Amino acid sequence: LTYVHVKTPECVLNATSMYMRTARLLDEGDFAGFVSLCTDDISYIVTTRGADRAESPLSLINDNHDRLRGRAQSISRYWHSEKPPTQTRHFISNIDACEQADGAISASAYLMLTASRNAKQSIFTGYYKDRLVIREGTLLLRERRVVLDMDVMVDGKVTFIF
Amino acid sequence: MLTNVPKKSFGDVPIAELVQPGRVHRRIYTDAAIYDLEQEAIWRRSWLLVGHISELKKPGDFLTRAMGRQPIILCRDKDDILHVFLNSCRHRGAKLCREKLGNAPRLNCIYHAWSFDFTGKLRSVPEPEGYGPEFRLEDFSLFEARVDTYQGLVFATLDPNPMPLPEFLGNSKEYLDMALSSDMEVFGSQEYQFDGNWKFHMENTLDGLHGSYLHLLFARSGMLTAGHSIDLGNGHGLLEWKTSKAKGDLGKTMGLDATEASPEKNRVMILFPNMALITINDLINLRILSPISVGRSSITALALGKPGDDPELRQRRGLQLSATQGPAGSAGADDIEIYEVNQEGCEATAPGIEWLELSRGLDRQIEKGGLIVGDLNDETAIRGCYVQWREMMRVPS
């Protein structure tokens, strides 16, 4: 299978639109809304730079649709560590994207996420590698891989969606 | 013999007396002087888990961790022998090895290029004549800890006269044998820190009650059923319980839908003071705990698998760590929250509230086969940790 990678203003615009949309939903606390932008076979992985380089099968987060839905419910309803809730801000830049022969979009971007709760503010930096697909006429997230620059979670728990 | 012994009493009360049957004093979590004494009386004298044998496959492999607050290098020499050294150059004290892990022919200090081999011997220094005629390389070997292994676990101690490792492990060996084998391998790790005293991790890991209250998703799933809290002696403790199938699709959302490989019983174990072993469903999770300061600690979580694991099972072992026990997991995130709110809350103290209750099940626990056994929801295993804490903190004047 040979993919043809074509970078067009339209696919960069579509990828940018998806990044902005998901960031807004997550920062506004609409986690179910974020999940609704994911395909049923979503792969949502968050890993660290060291684990990524070592091609480790263990990541910080490794969610399919069921587990991502559970994560969204935990943040909204179950986690005491989200009461009071963390206010996140997703700052996304350096967006790049190209279209593949099957119509899917491969996208990448830099991420800086601030997470503020009570007296703590944590900062995470890293990058996204996403794959967007069109299902029933709608552009959805099929893969999101987040590689964090840090190897140690210095502020402990990670109770948000990148 | 203790070196650099900090203060041994709190007011008129010996520090060891801050732990009593059924209660502990808030100060044991918040007082920096008590923490300093713990470093000398517990962390320098205990066998500590430092890694797993599979992390060092080849001669020259090394990794850096900590024993208590002491930085260490764990390595394999050219004769395949494991060593643990304090990670500090004998010249000016600089941290010798700065990488988390790797493979190298020698351990070279970046400051003045003193070079050590993997048996800890100083092999070369530049311009040696500058150190005078009495200078001898053999006087400057790295400080080496004693090392021993059990079922693939690598332990080390800074105590020059420790009890033999099998004696230290005592009753825990039976449960280690059930969970582990020496041919297992580490296939990934997670590292995280939290603002809480190290003992909060020890307690919470052996707290069978909180699962029904702190972990709301687990409680709702109905997966938690009856079991036991067991004081194994030597400060080691165990919870074991049967898990029923989760209600509805909650098992799927937590990544805990059991497979045929899942054991009938789930267990969590603490080996006092720094190791946790969690075997739930397919997950085999080792934790190495290191205190950073009185109110801050670090955890390295290792994911273990068996050599014959098929790729699907191996993946499940990993995702169950990520989805449940890790810092982004359904249980792990709230466990970290509780370490931190315990720490913050224990800063509050006033006459009449200094003592914290640790008596649940004290009047109904029983002795069985040389072990003290309580209900899963009792504090039996935690009290066992504190018997050892109290014993080790009785420092001679």
Interface residues (C-beta under 8 A of the other chain):
Chain A: V46 G50 A51 S56 P57 L58 S59 L60 I61 N62 D63 D66 R67 R69 G70 R71 Q73 S74 R77 Y78 W79 H80 S81 D151 V152 M153 V154 D155 G156 K157 V158 T159
Chain B: K100 F187 G188 S189 Q190 E191 Y192 Q193 F194 D195 L214 L216 L217 R220 D249 L250 K252 T253 M254 G255 S298 A303 R314 Q315 G318 L319 L321 S322 A323 G326 P327 A328 S330 G332 A333 D334 I336 E337 I338 Y339 E340
